[in-house]
Amino acid sequence: MERKLKMSVGIGGPSIIMIFVVLCLTTLGALSLMTAAADFKLTKKTAEAVAGYYAADSEAEEILAAADASLKAGLSPDTDSYSIPVSDTQNLVMRLEINGAHYSVLSRKLVPKTLWDYDQYQIEYDDTLVE
């Protein structure tokens, strides 16, 4: 009797590899979708912050133009400190120094509307030993 040798690849090994590849590609696809969504949200927040800042900066330039016009007319501006809202949490604060018919900007910076409350997050620590 003659024996025939069968040389075939089993179906188990390639199927396991194919399942593993599909799982890896699905996981990578889900991760990139989550990353794209997070990047989109961050881009939206950044665009809103930049638009708010430039709107406040434009208003500050209008205030400077009004102060310049009043100084040229011989009048003194009402105040030398201005606070312009940028967002719900920040203001653009500008301070002027008036020297006769001229002014100079001492500071122009973003400041938070509220100060950080350190006591709110203070943890009470009891250093006595528990027996």
Kinemage of the C-alpha trace (Angstrom):
@kinemage 1
@onewidth
@group {chain A} dominant
@subgroup {mainchain}
@vectorlist {calphas} color= white
{ca met a 1} P 0.000 0.000 0.000
{ca glu a 2} L 1.090 3.334 -0.832
{ca arg a 3} L 0.811 6.195 1.648
{ca lys a 4} L -0.017 9.651 0.517
{ca leu a 5} L 1.581 12.506 2.321
{ca lys a 6} L -0.663 15.478 2.903
{ca met a 7} L 1.017 18.835 3.173
{ca ser a 8} L -1.622 21.359 4.097
{ca val a 9} L -1.782 24.323 6.344
{ca gly a 10} L -4.180 24.000 9.211
{ca ile a 11} L -7.051 26.428 9.504
{ca gly a 12} L -6.498 27.265 13.185
{ca gly a 13} L -3.235 29.249 13.042
{ca pro a 14} L -4.140 31.735 10.286
{ca ser a 15} L -7.574 32.298 11.785
{ca ile a 16} L -6.084 33.251 15.157
{ca ile a 17} L -3.617 35.612 13.480
{ca met a 18} L -6.432 37.191 11.436
{ca ile a 19} L -8.574 37.718 14.567
{ca phe a 20} L -5.611 39.297 16.347
{ca val a 21} L -4.937 41.661 13.413
{ca val a 22} L -8.612 42.703 13.237
{ca leu a 23} L -8.679 43.388 17.001
{ca cys a 24} L -5.495 45.470 16.776
{ca leu a 25} L -6.815 47.529 13.856
{ca thr a 26} L -10.167 48.074 15.613
{ca thr a 27} L -8.403 49.249 18.779
{ca leu a 28} L -6.158 51.626 16.852
{ca gly a 29} L -9.159 52.995 14.948
{ca ala a 30} L -11.072 53.647 18.184
{ca leu a 31} L -8.048 55.349 19.757
{ca ser a 32} L -7.530 57.623 16.762
{ca leu a 33} L -11.220 58.543 16.735
{ca met a 34} L -11.035 59.490 20.424
{ca thr a 35} L -7.856 61.510 19.831
{ca ala a 36} L -9.434 63.354 16.904
{ca ala a 37} L -12.499 64.236 19.002
{ca ala a 38} L -10.315 65.539 21.857
{ca asp a 39} L -8.208 67.588 19.424
{ca phe a 40} L -11.361 69.076 17.904
{ca lys a 41} L -12.666 70.144 21.327
{ca leu a 42} L -9.304 71.670 22.230
{ca thr a 43} L -9.135 73.523 18.914
{ca lys a 44} L -12.625 74.919 19.484
{ca lys a 45} L -11.701 76.157 22.972
{ca thr a 46} L -8.485 77.698 21.685
{ca ala a 47} L -10.305 79.492 18.864
{ca glu a 48} L -12.844 80.917 21.331
{ca ala a 49} L -10.053 82.074 23.672
{ca val a 50} L -8.121 83.743 20.858
{ca ala a 51} L -11.251 85.445 19.496
{ca gly a 52} L -12.120 86.718 22.989
{ca tyr a 53} L -8.605 88.011 23.550
{ca tyr a 54} L -8.459 89.879 20.260
{ca ala a 55} L -11.922 91.379 20.842
{ca ala a 56} L -10.733 92.668 24.233
{ca asp a 57} L -7.480 93.868 22.677
{ca ser a 58} L -9.464 95.776 20.053
{ca glu a 59} L -11.543 97.393 22.788
{ca ala a 60} L -8.330 98.329 24.635
{ca glu a 61} L -7.032 100.022 21.482
{ca glu a 62} L -10.304 101.967 21.234
{ca ile a 63} L -9.865 103.086 24.848
{ca leu a 64} L -6.324 104.219 24.049
{ca ala a 65} L -7.574 106.155 21.005
{ca ala a 66} L -10.238 107.845 23.148
{ca ala a 67} L -7.642 108.693 25.821
{ca asp a 68} L -5.347 110.108 23.153
{ca ala a 69} L -8.155 112.248 21.719
{ca ser a 70} L -9.148 113.559 25.149
{ca leu a 71} L -5.534 114.418 25.993
{ca lys a 72} L -5.141 116.275 22.701
{ca ala a 73} L -8.309 118.216 23.534
{ca gly a 74} L -6.791 119.189 26.882
{ca leu a 75} L -9.019 116.933 28.985
{ca ser a 76} L -7.818 114.288 31.374
{ca pro a 77} L -9.156 110.715 31.017
{ca asp a 78} L -11.610 109.528 33.674
{ca thr a 79} L -9.330 106.835 35.029
{ca asp a 80} L -5.883 105.387 34.452
{ca ser a 81} L -6.847 101.734 34.973
{ca tyr a 82} L -9.157 99.713 32.714
{ca ser a 83} L -10.503 96.187 33.018
{ca ile a 84} L -11.917 94.612 29.869
{ca pro a 85} L -13.642 91.194 30.027
{ca val a 86} L -12.068 88.543 27.797
{ca ser a 87} L -14.018 85.467 28.888
{ca asp a 88} L -15.989 84.201 31.860
{ca thr a 89} L -12.763 83.652 33.767
{ca gln a 90} L -10.330 86.342 32.537
{ca asn a 91} L -10.031 90.105 32.200
{ca leu a 92} L -7.568 92.204 30.237
{ca val a 93} L -6.278 94.808 32.681
{ca met a 94} L -4.534 97.902 31.312
{ca arg a 95} L -2.885 100.643 33.357
{ca leu a 96} L -1.881 104.006 31.936
{ca glu a 97} L 0.499 106.674 33.161
{ca ile a 98} L -0.502 110.171 32.089
{ca asn a 99} L 2.274 112.752 31.645
{ca gly a 100} L 0.760 116.057 30.578
{ca ala a 101} L -0.564 115.614 27.047
{ca his a 102} L 0.950 112.134 26.627
{ca tyr a 103} L 0.304 108.740 28.102
{ca ser a 104} L 2.248 105.526 28.351
{ca val a 105} L 0.939 102.029 28.957
{ca leu a 106} L 2.391 100.698 32.210
{ca ser a 107} L 0.886 97.230 31.988
{ca arg a 108} L -1.460 95.273 29.794
{ca lys a 109} L -2.049 91.714 30.945
{ca leu a 110} L -4.575 88.951 31.376
{ca val a 111} L -5.669 88.346 34.949
{ca pro a 112} L -8.153 85.852 36.384
{ca lys a 113} L -11.499 87.242 37.529
{ca thr a 114} L -11.372 85.354 40.806
{ca leu a 115} L -8.415 84.471 42.976
{ca trp a 116} L -7.562 80.902 43.834
{ca asp a 117} L -8.982 79.796 47.162
{ca tyr a 118} L -6.238 77.700 48.738
{ca asp a 119} L -8.235 76.948 51.870
{ca gln a 120} L -10.869 75.158 49.810
{ca tyr a 121} L -8.389 72.438 48.853
{ca gln a 122} L -6.497 72.209 52.119
{ca ile a 123} L -6.282 68.694 53.512
{ca glu a 124} L -6.331 68.253 57.240
{ca tyr a 125} L -3.615 65.858 58.257
{ca asp a 126} L -3.613 64.063 61.562
{ca asp a 127} L -0.098 62.913 62.387
{ca thr a 128} L -0.990 60.924 65.488
{ca leu a 129} L -0.210 57.251 65.317
{ca val a 130} L -3.120 54.855 65.149
{ca glu a 131} L -2.720 52.066 67.620
